[in-house]
Amino acid sequence: MDYQRSDRVGDLLVELIAELLRKEIRDPRVGPVTITAAKVSKDLRHARIYFNLFGGRENKKEVLAGLASATGFIRSRIGKQLKLRFVPTIEFFYDETQDEAQRIEDLLKQVKQ
C-alpha cells in the first residue's frame, strides 16, 4: 500500500490537535474528547478530524459546537507548527465506529442467549 503525504499530514494533525485539546483549549464543552483519526484531501487543503467521547455520546452536539468554535485557534497553531503552504480547513465529525462496534457486540450477545 502506498503511504501518501496526506496520510502523514493526517497523522501529524491527530497528534497536534490532541495535544492542543489537552493543553491549550479551555472550553468546558470540549472536555472528554479523543481524536481518533484525520482524513486529509490529496491537495492537503481539507481535513476531516474524527473524535470520540469518553462516557458516551450524550453531549455530542455540545462538544461539536466547542470544537467548531476552537477551529480558528487550532488552524493558526497548526500553521505555526507544520510548515505547509496551505493550512487545511478543518471539520470535526463524531466517530461512529465505537458505537457501531458496541451495537454489533450487543447483537451478538443476544444471538448467543
Backbone bond lengths (Angstrom), bond angles and torsions (degrees), N, CA, C in turn:
res aa  C-N    CA-C-N  psi(-1)  N-CA   C-N-CA  omega(-1)  CA-C   N-CA-C  phi
1 M - - - 1.452 - - 1.530 109.56 -
2 D 1.297 115.50 142.90 1.457 121.79 -178.37 1.523 110.10 -86.84
3 Y 1.312 116.24 125.76 1.460 121.17 179.81 1.523 107.75 -93.38
4 Q 1.312 117.24 105.06 1.457 123.32 -173.57 1.529 112.42 -78.94
5 R 1.316 115.40 160.43 1.466 120.04 175.60 1.535 109.63 -62.33
6 S 1.332 116.27 -36.94 1.470 119.45 179.80 1.535 110.96 -61.90
7 D 1.339 117.24 -32.27 1.474 120.35 176.76 1.528 110.59 -67.63
8 R 1.324 116.30 -41.69 1.467 119.70 179.43 1.527 110.75 -65.49
9 V 1.332 116.11 -42.71 1.464 119.87 177.62 1.529 109.46 -63.11
10 G 1.332 117.30 -39.38 1.466 121.25 177.22 1.515 112.08 -60.16
11 D 1.334 116.25 -43.66 1.473 120.23 178.10 1.523 110.99 -61.83
12 L 1.323 116.06 -41.96 1.470 120.02 178.04 1.526 111.24 -64.65
13 L 1.332 116.48 -39.50 1.462 120.14 178.82 1.527 111.22 -62.58
14 V 1.326 116.83 -42.12 1.469 120.14 178.38 1.526 109.71 -57.95
15 E 1.330 116.18 -48.63 1.473 120.44 -179.49 1.527 111.30 -61.49
16 L 1.329 115.77 -50.04 1.461 120.59 -176.27 1.528 112.32 -62.65
17 I 1.326 116.14 -47.06 1.466 119.38 -177.14 1.522 110.50 -66.98
18 A 1.334 117.57 -39.81 1.467 120.29 177.34 1.526 109.92 -60.20
19 E 1.324 116.30 -42.53 1.463 121.82 178.81 1.529 110.89 -63.19
20 L 1.330 116.72 -45.89 1.466 120.73 179.27 1.525 111.24 -61.69
21 L 1.323 116.52 -42.91 1.467 119.85 -179.97 1.521 110.70 -63.74
22 R 1.312 115.72 -37.55 1.463 119.71 -177.60 1.527 111.97 -73.71
23 K 1.332 116.70 -39.48 1.466 119.19 -169.69 1.521 115.79 -105.01
24 E 1.341 118.09 -32.41 1.461 118.06 -167.70 1.521 115.55 -118.68
25 I 1.292 118.73 -22.31 1.466 119.31 -177.07 1.516 108.86 -91.00
26 R 1.325 114.87 119.85 1.464 120.98 -173.45 1.527 113.11 -102.05
27 D 1.319 117.93 8.05 1.460 121.27 -179.02 1.529 109.11 -64.88
28 P 1.330 118.46 121.27 1.467 120.51 -177.90 1.534 113.65 -63.26
29 R 1.329 117.21 -22.65 1.476 119.77 179.08 1.523 111.64 -69.02
30 V 1.337 117.04 -22.63 1.462 121.74 -173.71 1.521 110.32 -103.66
31 G 1.308 118.14 45.00 1.457 119.84 -178.59 1.519 114.17 -75.57
32 P 1.317 116.39 -75.98 1.469 120.13 -169.16 1.530 114.20 -88.12
33 V 1.333 117.43 63.12 1.465 121.00 -175.04 1.523 110.98 -112.42
34 T 1.331 115.76 138.68 1.458 121.97 172.02 1.520 107.65 -119.46
35 I 1.318 116.51 127.91 1.466 120.25 175.76 1.528 106.46 -83.23
36 T 1.331 116.34 121.63 1.466 119.97 -173.90 1.524 113.26 -100.93
37 A 1.335 117.41 -31.28 1.466 118.94 -176.55 1.520 110.33 -164.16
38 A 1.330 114.55 163.77 1.469 120.91 173.19 1.520 107.41 -139.34
39 K 1.302 115.82 130.96 1.461 121.02 173.97 1.521 106.84 -112.30
40 V 1.328 115.83 117.05 1.462 121.31 -176.43 1.523 108.51 -110.67
41 S 1.337 115.67 135.75 1.460 119.66 179.41 1.529 109.90 -65.14
42 K 1.316 116.01 158.03 1.474 121.15 -176.64 1.531 111.77 -58.98
43 D 1.345 116.77 -33.95 1.470 119.39 179.99 1.526 112.49 -84.42
44 L 1.329 117.68 3.29 1.470 125.03 176.49 1.529 113.47 63.75
45 R 1.327 117.41 22.05 1.464 119.68 -178.31 1.523 113.45 -97.70
46 H 1.317 117.79 -17.88 1.467 120.91 -177.86 1.528 109.71 -132.54
47 A 1.318 115.71 139.66 1.464 119.91 178.01 1.523 109.17 -134.20
48 R 1.327 114.85 131.17 1.463 121.16 171.99 1.519 106.23 -102.35
49 I 1.317 116.27 119.48 1.453 121.43 -178.22 1.524 107.34 -105.73
50 Y 1.321 116.20 124.51 1.461 121.29 -178.33 1.523 109.49 -102.04
51 F 1.332 115.22 138.00 1.461 119.89 -178.98 1.512 110.63 -133.39
52 N 1.317 114.54 160.21 1.453 122.00 176.11 1.520 107.90 -130.68
53 L 1.320 116.88 160.73 1.460 121.46 -177.52 1.518 110.35 -115.18
54 F 1.340 115.88 141.42 1.456 119.55 170.54 1.517 107.00 -72.73
55 G 1.313 116.87 139.99 1.457 120.22 174.41 1.514 115.06 71.81
56 G 1.308 118.10 33.43 1.459 119.52 171.40 1.515 114.40 94.15
57 R 1.336 114.03 -176.64 1.460 120.36 -170.74 1.514 113.34 -112.39
58 E 1.329 118.22 18.72 1.461 120.71 -174.40 1.522 112.30 -57.76
59 N 1.323 117.22 -46.94 1.468 120.37 -175.01 1.529 112.28 -100.00
60 K 1.321 115.87 35.43 1.464 121.16 -176.60 1.532 112.02 -59.95
61 K 1.331 117.71 -44.82 1.467 121.19 -178.48 1.528 111.35 -63.74
62 E 1.317 115.45 -40.52 1.465 121.16 179.41 1.533 110.75 -63.17
63 V 1.334 115.89 -45.24 1.468 120.78 179.48 1.528 109.97 -63.89
64 L 1.332 116.78 -42.61 1.470 120.55 177.85 1.527 110.98 -58.60
65 A 1.335 116.57 -41.28 1.469 120.72 178.92 1.530 110.17 -63.78
66 G 1.331 116.74 -42.13 1.462 120.84 178.05 1.520 111.98 -63.31
67 L 1.333 116.29 -43.17 1.468 120.36 179.29 1.533 110.19 -65.71
68 A 1.326 115.95 -40.56 1.468 119.37 179.61 1.523 110.76 -62.47
69 S 1.328 116.78 -39.23 1.470 118.70 -179.32 1.531 111.44 -71.43
70 A 1.314 118.18 -22.77 1.467 121.59 179.65 1.525 112.68 -90.79
71 T 1.326 117.36 -2.86 1.465 121.04 -174.01 1.525 112.80 -58.52
72 G 1.324 117.92 -43.27 1.467 120.83 -179.67 1.513 111.55 -60.53
73 F 1.328 115.86 -45.84 1.463 120.96 178.27 1.527 110.53 -61.53
74 I 1.321 116.40 -45.48 1.469 121.57 -179.29 1.529 110.09 -60.95
75 R 1.339 116.68 -45.10 1.475 119.75 179.64 1.523 111.85 -62.35
76 S 1.341 117.25 -39.92 1.468 118.93 -179.52 1.522 110.56 -65.83
77 R 1.335 116.87 -39.54 1.469 120.08 177.66 1.520 111.57 -66.20
78 I 1.322 116.77 -41.22 1.468 120.80 178.41 1.524 109.38 -61.83
79 G 1.340 116.57 -41.78 1.460 121.21 179.00 1.518 112.20 -59.66
80 K 1.334 116.79 -37.25 1.460 120.39 179.69 1.522 111.56 -73.51
81 Q 1.345 116.71 -37.42 1.468 120.07 -173.77 1.522 113.33 -84.28
82 L 1.319 117.18 -42.03 1.465 120.42 -179.93 1.519 107.74 -99.45
83 K 1.277 116.96 124.33 1.463 120.02 -178.76 1.535 108.94 -83.80
84 L 1.331 115.27 74.86 1.462 120.68 179.26 1.522 109.52 -104.69
85 R 1.304 116.55 151.51 1.458 120.04 177.30 1.527 109.82 -64.68
86 F 1.327 116.55 -42.87 1.460 121.60 177.73 1.519 108.59 -123.12
87 V 1.316 116.40 134.88 1.463 119.70 173.02 1.524 105.63 -84.61
88 P 1.329 118.20 125.49 1.463 119.34 -175.96 1.528 112.27 -64.76
89 T 1.335 115.34 146.72 1.455 118.85 170.04 1.520 106.69 -68.10
90 I 1.303 116.54 145.80 1.465 119.98 -174.58 1.516 110.01 -119.07
91 E 1.316 115.11 131.32 1.461 121.85 172.99 1.512 107.53 -126.14
92 F 1.316 116.50 137.24 1.458 120.55 179.01 1.521 109.99 -101.67
93 F 1.337 115.40 140.00 1.458 121.99 178.48 1.523 108.97 -134.61
94 Y 1.322 115.76 142.13 1.459 120.07 175.82 1.520 108.28 -73.13
95 D 1.318 117.26 132.10 1.469 123.05 -179.33 1.525 108.70 -84.98
96 E 1.321 115.89 113.01 1.468 121.63 -175.33 1.533 113.16 -83.79
97 T 1.325 118.75 -8.18 1.471 120.22 -171.07 1.523 112.91 -59.31
98 Q 1.325 117.24 -41.73 1.456 119.57 -179.06 1.539 110.97 -63.90
99 D 1.336 115.66 -43.43 1.464 120.36 178.82 1.536 110.41 -62.36
100 E 1.320 115.74 -42.65 1.466 121.16 179.48 1.526 110.41 -62.28
101 A 1.331 116.64 -44.85 1.469 121.10 179.68 1.533 110.43 -61.17
102 Q 1.322 116.39 -41.94 1.463 120.72 179.45 1.528 110.32 -64.30
103 R 1.326 116.78 -42.13 1.466 121.16 -179.97 1.539 110.14 -62.48
104 I 1.324 116.89 -43.31 1.467 120.97 179.47 1.521 110.21 -65.01
105 E 1.330 116.24 -42.20 1.461 120.11 178.79 1.535 111.06 -61.24
106 D 1.323 116.25 -42.64 1.462 120.51 177.65 1.526 111.10 -62.22
107 L 1.325 117.05 -41.58 1.465 120.90 178.28 1.527 110.78 -63.52
108 L 1.320 117.09 -41.35 1.466 120.55 179.09 1.534 111.05 -64.26
109 K 1.331 116.49 -38.58 1.462 120.02 177.63 1.528 110.52 -62.95
110 Q 1.329 116.24 -40.71 1.469 120.47 178.87 1.521 110.69 -62.80
111 V 1.328 116.84 -41.12 1.452 121.15 -179.08 1.526 110.44 -65.28
112 K 1.319 117.02 -39.20 1.466 122.41 -179.94 1.533 112.16 -60.87
113 Q 1.327 115.50 -37.81 1.483 120.07 -175.77 1.448 111.09 -73.03
